[in-house]
């Protein structure tokens, strides 16, 4: 399991406790911000809002649908929420006061928009709008036309 390491946010001006992977697993390359950077963002959002890791991840996915922290990072986010999160929230509010960026409201708005899109997609799947969409095309197998000696080609 990872350990909690302070992370200095370049724009935030304060230290946030973020569960990071063990040294051995942190050597693997990040693929386009899908796992590791997403985990850091979710931990930050958890710290500056009242949302848990699942809500913060859902809000992040509302903006970038392809993000997906791996299982180990998800476990570390859960551990952070269960152990140190309240302590860091209290410390930030005590030392820095009210958050001027309205992060909580922004995330709640993103979650509401995502929920609305999901409802619309569910309703859309019940109507007949699919009739007007073009049929998908699939590549034919290489031998689909047969050989010149095929009985179908000789007709």
N, C-alpha and C positions, 0 to 999 in steps of 0.2 A: 504494500500500500504506500502511497505517496506521503509526502510530508507537507506541512503548511509552511510556505516560504513567503516572506513579504515581497510584494511587487510594487514598484514605484510607477504609478501612472504618469506619463510625461505631461499630460494636460490636466490631470486631476489635482495634482499638488499634494496628494496624501498617499499613504501606504495602505494597501489593501491586502489582507491575508488571503492568498489564493492557493488552493491545493494543487501542487504541481507533481508530475510523475517522478518516480525514482530516477536517479542519474542514468541507469542503464536504459530505461525506456525513453528518456528524453533525447537520446541521440538519434532516434529515427526521424526521417525527414517529414515535414508537414506537407500535406497535399492541399494546396490552395486554400488554406484557412478553414478546412472542414472540421478538424478535431481540436487541436491544441489551442489555436487562437480563439476558437469558439468557446472553449472551456474557460479561458481567461476572461472573455467578454461576459459570459454568463455569471461567473463569480463576481465580477465587478457590479453587474446589474443587480444581483442578489443583495449586495452590500449596500447599495445606494437607494434601493426600493424596499418595499415590504413583500415582494414576491419571492417564492421559493425557486428552486432550480428548474423545475418543470415549467413554470410560468415564464421564467426568463428565457428558457430555451425555446419555448413555443413562440414568444415574441420575436426572438432572433430568427427563427424559421419563417416567420411571416414576411420578413424582409429578404432573407436569403434561404430559400427552401432546401438547398443542398447541404446545409451545415449538419453535422452529425458527430458529436463527440463519441469516441470509442467507449466501450464498456468500462474500462478502467477509469477514464476521466469522469464518466457519469457516476461511478462509485465515489470518486473523490468529491464531486459536487454534493452528493448526498451526505457524505461525512462532514463536509464543511457546513452544510445547512444544519446538521444535527449537533455540531459541537461548537464551532467558533463564530458562526454568523452573527448571533445576537450580540456577542461581545464586541465585534467590529462595528456593527451598526451603532451601538451605544457610544463607542469611542468616537466615531466620525461625527455623530450629532453633537456630542459634548464639545469636541474641539473645533468643529467647523460650522456648526449651526445648521440652519435650514438649507436644503439643496435648492439652489436657484435655477436649476435646469429643468425642473418638472419631469424628471425621468419616470416617476410612477405614473403620471397621467399619460405620458407618451406610450409607455408599454401597455397600459390598459386599453388605450385607443387601438394600438396594433392588434391586440388580442381580440377586441370586439370586431375589427375589420376582418380578421382571419376567420372568426366564427361565422360572420355574415357570408363570406365567400364560400365556406364549407356548406352552409345551409342552401345557398343558391345552387351549388353543384349538385347537392342531393335532390333538390327540386328539379333541376335540369335533367337529371338522369331519368326522371319519370315521364317527361314529355316526349314528343316525337321529333325534336329538333335534329336528332341523329339522322333522320331520313334525308335531310337536305345536305348533309356533309358527304364529301367524296369518300368512296370506299378505299381502304388502304390497299397499297400494291405490295406484292411480295415477289422477290426474285425467283425465277424458275430454276429448278435443278439443271445442271449442265447437260444432262441427257434428255431433257424434256421433249425435244423435237425428234429424238430417235436418230437412227443412222439412215443413210440413204437406202439401205436394204430393208427398211422397216415396211411392214405390210401396209401401214397407214400412208406412207409416202408414195406407195406404188399405185394407189387408187386413182 
